[in-house]
Amino acid sequence: MHLYPSISAPKAPSVHVGAHTHVNPNTIVRMVALRNYTQLFFTDRKSFIVSRTLKYLEETLQPHGNFIRINRHESVNELYVKKCMKSGVVILKDDSRIVPSRRRAKKTYEYFNGMSKLY
């Protein structure tokens, strides 16, 4: 017998990313564009490719998570950013580095510095 039968655990959000694929946006670490396809990298170090553009996925996932475009080909989930260096290089929690585009380096650095001051 349950103490609280009417209370259930909240269901994790599930977002349609292509074909018959639904994912929890909080488990996506980063997305990499491959022309008209996008490779998704997850927290369990698995990845797969969907036949959607990076722009489409960013628009679809926007209400569910904060994905930041670092350069033309890559977008990261800010939940998994460890730090951002002065040059704009983003270091993720798994110690992988993502180099921003020349024009986005300053904005990337300012975004993550402002975000860290809020906490």
Order of alpha helices (4+ residues) and beta strands (2+ residues): beta-beta-beta-beta-beta-alpha-beta-beta-beta-beta-beta-alpha
